[in-house]
Amino acid sequence: MGRVTIGDVARRARVSPAAVSAAFNDPAQLSKTTVSRILATALRLGYAPNPHARALLSRRVGVLGVLFPQAVSTVFANPFFSAFLEGVGEITDERAVGLLTVSPAHGSLARAIAAAPVDGFVIVGLDEAHDEVAPLRRRGVPFVIVDGDSEVASSVNVDDEAGAYQAARFLLGQGHGDVLVLGFHMPPADLHQPRGVAGRRLAGYRRAFAEANVPLAEDSVVRTPVSLNGGDEALEKVLSRGRRPSALLAVSDIMALGAMRAARRNGLRVPEDLAVIGFDDIPLATASHPTLSTVHQPIREKGRVATRLLLRELDDSGPREQIVLPTELVLRETTSTGKAPLRREKGGSYRGRRTLTRAAAG
């Protein structure tokens, strides 16, 4: 028997081909009895709608893309992204939408974007004005920015500056004068004026140092890849030069955990010899030994919110929004000598949701 067609199902179910199409694409148009009869007939005959034909008719492929500027291997080496994708997946599962992760193809982000069969993008870690993001708006491809700056597109960020400020203020308040900061590795052109997440977290650290009248020298800010090895190698290099900081701030938990590995290898006790505070609150933060003090951000919620915003834009059912989620300082064993109870300190809150109507947004 050849390929089963929509006409075969229509004849067997005693309905029109249009009714078969409606049963799969818009069942609310038909009675429940009719839908059940059509679907049962299709199952019996082994019929499935042609996804390419459906996409041409609806101008949708039923898939959302999550765009990362890093290589796939780098993305999945950081547990932050797993937690973020978990939040995205909760919403795509709920809406029966597919999910595709998109990373640079042969070093080109533009090539990866052009080849991705998706209806829109959740873009992580890039600004709206980025050279390879801006063309999406001109082409009418919906997108939401996560962990990046945006003036027109919807975006989801956390209060990075407030969280970093709380972390640095706590360590300085404990009397630490020699504090090492592990920051994001970035292109040389961005070193003097870091933007986005990197800029906001560094600004929070610097504000706390300035308020405490403690200098934060340039050689106290070490920029390194966001990975276990990145944090490990960064602290190892500092220690090899004979410096022994009493505390360390890292812009990501995975870097902080790598630095703790280097500290142990060099005979430094955490927190007795080196207090450590990370940023993110990934699941490994509570599984490490000692458990990691960190700035909590709602990673899964960030993924959920971004995906809802993108789906809403695809449905043309609401204004664009720039949303800032709260952060919270969580103190665990890497900053405790056992004499003080662990505690949580609020480091930010929902900041005014700024909405742009589609007319105002252009």
C-alpha positions in Angstrom: 0.0 0.0 0.0 1.3 3.5 -0.9 1.5 6.5 1.3 -1.8 7.1 3.1 -3.2 10.5 2.2 -5.7 12.9 3.9 -8.2 11.9 1.2 -8.0 8.2 2.3 -8.7 9.2 5.9 -11.6 11.5 4.8 -13.2 8.6 2.8 -12.9 6.1 5.6 -14.2 8.5 8.3 -16.9 9.8 6.0 -15.9 13.4 6.3 -14.3 16.0 4.0 -10.5 16.5 3.8 -11.0 19.9 5.4 -12.5 18.2 8.4 -9.5 15.8 8.7 -7.2 18.9 8.6 -9.3 20.6 11.3 -9.1 17.5 13.5 -5.3 17.8 13.6 -4.9 21.5 13.5 -8.0 23.1 15.1 -10.2 20.4 16.7 -12.4 23.0 18.4 -14.2 23.5 15.0 -15.6 20.0 15.2 -17.6 17.9 17.6 -15.7 15.7 20.0 -17.4 12.6 18.4 -16.2 13.6 14.9 -12.7 14.4 16.1 -12.5 11.0 17.8 -13.7 9.2 14.7 -11.2 11.0 12.5 -8.2 10.4 14.8 -9.1 6.7 15.3 -9.4 6.3 11.5 -6.0 8.0 11.0 -4.4 5.8 13.6 -5.8 2.7 12.0 -4.6 3.7 8.6 -1.2 4.9 9.8 -1.8 8.4 8.6 0.2 11.4 10.0 0.0 15.0 8.7 3.0 16.2 6.7 4.8 18.5 9.0 6.3 20.5 6.1 2.9 21.0 4.5 1.5 22.1 7.9 4.4 24.6 8.3 3.7 26.1 4.9 0.0 26.5 5.6 0.4 27.9 9.1 3.8 29.7 8.5 4.9 28.0 11.7 7.2 25.1 12.2 6.2 24.5 15.9 9.8 24.8 17.2 11.4 27.5 19.3 15.2 28.1 19.2 17.4 28.9 22.2 20.4 30.7 20.8 23.8 30.6 22.6 26.8 32.5 21.4 29.1 29.7 22.8 29.9 26.3 21.3 27.6 23.5 22.3 30.4 21.8 24.3 30.9 25.0 26.3 27.2 25.5 26.9 26.6 22.0 28.3 29.7 22.1 30.5 28.0 24.8 32.6 25.1 23.5 34.8 23.6 27.0 34.7 22.4 26.3 31.1 20.9 23.0 32.0 18.8 24.6 34.7 17.8 27.4 32.3 16.8 24.9 29.6 14.8 23.0 32.2 12.7 26.1 32.7 12.3 26.7 28.9 11.3 23.0 28.5 8.6 23.2 31.1 6.8 25.8 29.0 7.5 24.2 25.6 6.2 20.8 27.0 3.1 22.6 28.3 2.4 24.1 24.9 3.4 21.1 22.9 6.1 23.0 21.1 9.5 21.7 20.0 12.8 23.0 21.2 16.1 23.4 19.3 19.4 24.7 20.8 21.4 26.8 18.4 25.1 27.6 18.6 27.5 29.0 16.1 27.9 26.9 12.9 31.5 26.8 11.7 32.2 29.8 13.9 29.4 31.8 12.5 26.4 32.8 14.5 24.7 34.3 11.5 25.0 31.1 9.6 23.5 29.1 12.5 20.6 31.6 12.8 19.8 31.4 9.1 19.8 27.6 9.0 17.7 27.1 12.2 14.1 25.9 11.4 12.4 27.8 14.2 9.6 30.2 14.7 11.6 32.5 17.0 14.5 32.7 19.4 15.3 33.0 23.0 18.7 34.6 22.8 21.0 34.1 25.8 23.9 36.4 26.5 23.8 38.8 23.6 22.5 42.4 23.4 19.6 43.4 21.1 22.0 45.6 19.1 24.6 42.8 18.5 25.6 42.7 14.8 24.2 39.2 14.3 21.0 39.8 16.4 19.7 43.1 14.9 19.0 41.6 11.5 16.3 39.3 13.0 14.1 42.3 13.7 14.4 43.5 10.2 13.4 40.1 8.9 10.5 39.9 11.3 11.8 37.0 13.3 10.5 37.2 16.9 13.1 37.0 19.7 13.5 37.6 23.4 16.8 38.6 25.0 18.0 36.9 28.1 21.0 38.2 30.1 21.6 41.1 27.7 20.6 44.7 27.1 17.4 45.5 25.2 15.5 48.7 24.4 12.8 47.3 22.0 12.7 43.6 22.2 11.3 41.8 25.3 14.0 40.8 27.7 14.6 38.9 30.9 17.4 39.7 33.3 18.1 39.5 37.0 19.3 42.3 39.3 23.0 41.4 38.7 24.4 44.6 40.1 22.5 44.3 43.4 23.4 40.7 43.9 27.1 41.3 43.2 27.0 44.3 45.5 25.5 42.2 48.4 28.2 39.5 47.9 31.1 42.0 48.0 29.7 44.0 50.8 29.4 40.9 53.0 33.0 39.8 52.5 34.3 43.4 53.0 32.2 43.6 56.2 33.9 40.4 57.4 37.2 42.3 57.3 38.6 40.8 54.1 40.9 43.3 52.5 42.6 41.2 49.8 39.7 40.0 47.6 40.2 38.3 44.2 37.4 38.7 41.7 37.0 36.2 38.9 35.2 37.9 36.0 33.9 36.8 32.6 36.5 36.4 29.8 35.7 38.9 27.2 37.1 40.5 24.0 39.8 43.1 24.5 37.5 45.8 23.0 35.1 45.3 25.9 37.6 45.3 28.8 37.4 49.0 29.5 33.6 49.2 29.4 32.1 45.8 29.9 28.4 45.6 29.1 25.5 43.3 29.9 25.8 40.8 32.7 29.6 41.2 32.9 29.3 45.0 33.3 26.5 44.9 35.9 28.1 42.3 38.2 31.5 44.1 38.1 29.7 47.4 38.8 28.1 45.8 41.8 31.4 44.6 43.2 33.1 48.0 42.5 30.3 49.9 44.3 30.7 47.8 47.4 34.5 48.3 47.4 34.1 52.1 46.9 31.6 52.4 49.7 34.0 50.5 52.0 37.0 52.7 50.9 38.9 49.5 49.9 40.7 49.7 46.5 39.9 47.1 43.9 43.1 47.0 41.8 43.0 45.9 38.2 45.1 42.9 38.9 42.5 41.8 41.5 40.0 41.2 38.6 41.0 38.1 36.7 38.9 37.3 33.6 38.5 33.7 32.8 36.3 31.2 30.9 33.1 30.2 32.6 34.1 26.6 33.5 35.5 24.5 36.2 38.9 24.6 34.5 38.6 28.4 34.1 38.2 29.0 37.8 40.8 26.4 38.7 43.5 27.9 36.3 42.7 31.5 37.3 43.3 30.9 41.0 46.3 28.6 40.3 48.0 31.4 38.3 47.4 33.9 41.1 48.7 31.5 43.8 51.8 30.6 41.7 52.8 34.3 41.8 52.9 34.1 45.6 49.7 36.0 46.3 47.3 34.6 48.9 44.0 36.4 48.8 41.8 35.9 51.9 38.5 35.9 49.9 37.2 35.3 46.3 34.2 36.5 44.4 33.3 34.7 41.2 30.7 35.8 38.7 29.5 32.2 38.3 29.3 29.2 40.6 31.1 26.9 38.2 34.1 29.2 38.3 33.9 29.4 42.1 33.9 25.6 42.3 36.9 25.4 40.0 38.8 27.9 42.2 37.9 25.8 45.3 39.5 22.8 43.6 42.7 24.8 43.1 42.6 26.0 46.7 42.5 22.5 48.0 45.3 21.4 45.7 47.5 24.2 47.1 46.7 23.4 50.8 44.3 26.3 51.3 41.3 25.6 53.5 37.8 27.0 52.6 36.6 29.1 54.3 39.4 29.3 57.0 42.1 30.4 54.5 39.9 31.5 51.6 36.2 32.6 51.8 34.3 32.1 48.5 31.1 33.5 47.1 29.8 32.5 43.6 26.9 33.7 41.6 23.9 31.7 40.2 23.0 29.1 42.8 23.3 26.0 40.5 22.3 22.6 42.1 26.0 21.8 42.6 26.3 24.7 45.0 24.6 22.6 47.7 26.4 19.4 46.7 29.9 20.8 47.0 32.1 20.3 50.1 32.0 22.8 51.7 28.7 24.0 50.4 29.0 27.2 48.3 27.8 30.6 49.4 26.4 32.3 46.3 24.1 34.9 44.9 20.9 33.1 44.0 19.1 33.9 40.8 15.9 32.2 39.7 17.4 30.3 36.7 14.5 28.1 35.8 12.0 31.0 36.3 14.2 33.0 33.9 13.7 30.3 31.3 10.0 30.0 31.9 9.4 33.8 31.7 11.5 34.2 28.5 9.6 31.4 26.8 6.2 32.7 27.8 7.2 36.1 26.4 8.3 34.6 23.1 5.2 32.5 22.7 3.1 35.6 23.5 4.9 37.5 20.8 4.3 34.7 18.3 0.6 34.8 19.2 0.6 38.6 18.9 -1.2 38.7 22.2 0.6 41.2 24.4 3.1 44.1 24.7 6.8 43.6 24.9 8.4 43.8 28.4 11.8 44.3 29.9 11.7 42.2 33.1 14.2 42.1 35.9 14.0 39.3 38.4 15.3 39.4 42.0 18.6 38.1 43.3 19.4 36.9 46.9 22.6 36.4 48.7 22.7 32.8 50.2 25.4 32.2 52.8 26.6 28.7 53.2 29.8 27.0 54.4 32.3 28.7 52.2 31.9 31.9 54.2 31.1 30.3 57.6 33.5 29.1 60.2 30.7 27.3 62.0 30.2 30.1 64.5 27.5 32.0 62.7 24.2 30.6 61.3 23.7 30.4 57.6 21.3 33.0 56.2 19.8 34.6 53.2 20.0 38.3 52.3 17.8 39.9 49.7 19.9 41.5 47.0 17.2 42.8 44.6 13.6 42.7 43.7 11.3 42.9 40.7 12.1 46.2 39.1 9.3 48.1 37.4 8.2 46.1 34.4 8.6 48.4 31.5 6.1 47.6 28.7 6.2 48.7 25.1 3.2 48.5 22.9 3.8 47.1 19.5 3.1 50.4 17.9 5.6 52.2 20.2 8.2 49.5 19.6 8.0 49.8 15.9 
